[in-house]
Amino acid sequence: MASEKRQTRPLTGIQKIAIERMWRLNELAETTAREHPSRARRYVQLIRGLSTRFRVPIPFAIRNRFCKTCENYWVDGVNVTRRVTNHTMNMNCKICKTLTRRRVKPQ
């Protein structure tokens, strides 16, 4: 029983559109993060709102690009410090001083 995968329900059409919009908002936040950090933060708020409203998880690649606490879009070396130690990526937000840890696969 422990080896069985969890059943997930298929995405509806609206949920697929919500994920497409999340990716587009991520692109917009990435291009404007250096010049307009407040605008990038607003894009992150919209991504989280779409996730909540349509009950869709935020894709992993997008989830690693912003702080969950202050919703600040991360730009490496400017407002986040990333370090990899023992198969763990430590991301330290320089705005709110929050430490986020993600597991990294060994190579």
C-alpha contacts under 8 A as a table, 3 or more apart, distances in Angstrom:
res1	aa1	res2	aa2	distance
1	M	4	E	5.59
11	L	15	Q	5.81
11	L	16	K	6.43
12	T	15	Q	5.21
12	T	16	K	6.40
13	G	16	K	5.17
13	G	17	I	6.39
14	I	17	I	5.11
14	I	18	A	6.22
14	I	54	F	7.64
15	Q	18	A	4.92
15	Q	19	I	6.33
15	Q	54	F	6.05
15	Q	55	R	7.73
15	Q	56	V	6.49
16	K	19	I	5.18
16	K	20	E	6.36
17	I	20	E	5.03
17	I	21	R	6.24
18	A	21	R	5.08
18	A	22	M	6.23
18	A	50	L	6.26
18	A	51	S	7.60
18	A	54	F	7.18
18	A	56	V	7.83
19	I	22	M	4.95
19	I	23	W	6.41
19	I	56	V	7.53
19	I	58	I	7.64
19	I	59	P	7.93
20	E	23	W	5.24
20	E	24	R	6.38
21	R	24	R	4.99
21	R	25	L	6.05
21	R	47	I	7.91
22	M	25	L	5.13
22	M	26	N	6.08
22	M	47	I	5.33
22	M	50	L	7.41
22	M	58	I	7.69
23	W	26	N	4.99
23	W	27	E	6.36
23	W	62	I	7.58
24	R	27	E	5.12
24	R	28	L	6.35
25	L	28	L	5.02
25	L	29	A	6.08
25	L	43	Y	5.78
25	L	44	V	7.51
25	L	46	L	7.78
25	L	47	I	6.82
26	N	29	A	5.07
26	N	30	E	6.10
26	N	43	Y	7.21
26	N	44	V	7.44
26	N	47	I	7.82
26	N	62	I	6.77
27	E	30	E	5.10
27	E	31	T	6.35
28	L	31	T	5.31
28	L	32	T	6.28
28	L	40	A	7.44
28	L	43	Y	7.47
29	A	32	T	5.29
29	A	33	A	5.60
29	A	39	R	7.34
29	A	40	A	4.38
29	A	41	R	7.54
29	A	43	Y	5.92
29	A	44	V	7.33
29	A	73	Y	7.07
30	E	33	A	5.47
30	E	40	A	7.34
30	E	73	Y	7.72
31	T	34	R	7.57
32	T	35	E	5.64
32	T	36	H	5.46
32	T	37	P	6.94
32	T	39	R	7.11
32	T	40	A	6.07
33	A	36	H	5.50
33	A	37	P	4.78
33	A	38	S	7.99
33	A	39	R	7.43
33	A	40	A	5.21
33	A	73	Y	6.58
33	A	74	W	7.75
33	A	75	V	7.07
34	R	37	P	6.14
34	R	75	V	7.35
36	H	39	R	5.39
36	H	40	A	6.51
37	P	40	A	5.02
37	P	41	R	6.13
37	P	72	N	7.57
37	P	73	Y	7.34
38	S	41	R	4.99
38	S	42	R	6.32
39	R	42	R	5.04
39	R	43	Y	6.43
40	A	43	Y	5.06
40	A	44	V	6.40
40	A	72	N	7.42
40	A	73	Y	6.08
41	R	44	V	5.06
41	R	45	Q	6.31
41	R	71	E	5.87
41	R	72	N	5.21
41	R	73	Y	5.92
42	R	45	Q	4.97
42	R	46	L	6.30
43	Y	46	L	5.04
43	Y	47	I	6.27
44	V	47	I	4.98
44	V	48	R	6.29
44	V	66	F	7.39
44	V	71	E	6.24
44	V	72	N	7.45
44	V	73	Y	6.92
45	Q	48	R	5.20
45	Q	49	G	6.11
45	Q	71	E	6.80
46	L	49	G	4.92
46	L	50	L	6.17
47	I	50	L	5.23
47	I	51	S	6.32
47	I	58	I	7.76
48	R	51	S	5.03
48	R	52	T	6.25
48	R	58	I	7.54
49	G	52	T	5.14
49	G	53	R	5.95
50	L	53	R	5.16
50	L	54	F	5.95
50	L	55	R	7.89
50	L	56	V	7.69
51	S	54	F	5.69
51	S	55	R	5.55
51	S	56	V	4.88
51	S	57	P	5.85
51	S	58	I	6.12
52	T	55	R	5.19
52	T	56	V	6.90
58	I	62	I	6.68
58	I	63	R	6.13
59	P	62	I	5.48
59	P	63	R	6.18
60	F	63	R	4.96
60	F	64	N	6.43
61	A	64	N	5.70
61	A	65	R	7.10
62	I	65	R	5.38
62	I	66	F	7.56
63	R	66	F	6.35
64	N	67	C	7.92
65	R	73	Y	6.14
65	R	74	W	5.59
66	F	71	E	6.03
66	F	72	N	5.56
66	F	73	Y	4.36
66	F	74	W	5.19
67	C	70	C	5.80
67	C	71	E	4.93
67	C	72	N	5.38
67	C	73	Y	6.64
67	C	74	W	7.11
67	C	93	C	6.88
67	C	98	T	7.99
68	K	71	E	5.40
68	K	72	N	7.91
69	T	96	C	7.47
69	T	98	T	7.29
70	C	95	I	7.73
70	C	96	C	6.47
72	N	95	I	7.84
74	W	78	V	7.78
74	W	79	N	5.99
74	W	80	V	5.90
74	W	93	C	7.82
75	V	78	V	5.50
75	V	79	N	5.84
75	V	80	V	6.40
76	D	79	N	6.58
76	D	80	V	5.49
76	D	81	T	6.59
76	D	82	R	7.45
77	G	80	V	5.81
77	G	81	T	6.09
79	N	93	C	6.10
79	N	94	K	4.99
79	N	95	I	6.48
80	V	91	M	6.49
80	V	92	N	5.55
80	V	93	C	4.63
80	V	94	K	5.49
81	T	90	N	7.87
81	T	91	M	5.59
81	T	92	N	5.13
81	T	93	C	6.67
81	T	94	K	7.42
82	R	89	M	6.73
82	R	90	N	5.63
82	R	91	M	4.55
82	R	92	N	6.56
83	R	89	M	5.63
83	R	90	N	5.15
83	R	91	M	6.60
84	V	87	H	6.62
84	V	88	T	5.54
84	V	89	M	4.36
84	V	90	N	6.17
85	T	88	T	5.34
85	T	89	M	6.50
85	T	90	N	7.73
87	H	103	R	5.99
87	H	104	V	4.84
87	H	105	K	6.24
87	H	106	P	6.05
88	T	101	R	6.53
88	T	102	R	5.70
88	T	103	R	4.55
88	T	104	V	5.31
89	M	101	R	5.60
89	M	102	R	5.14
89	M	103	R	6.13
89	M	104	V	6.32
90	N	99	L	6.72
90	N	100	T	5.82
90	N	101	R	4.68
90	N	102	R	6.68
91	M	99	L	5.75
91	M	100	T	5.07
91	M	101	R	6.26
92	N	97	K	6.32
92	N	98	T	5.76
92	N	99	L	4.50
92	N	100	T	6.31
93	C	96	C	5.96
93	C	97	K	5.08
93	C	98	T	5.36
93	C	99	L	6.49
94	K	97	K	5.20
94	K	98	T	7.68
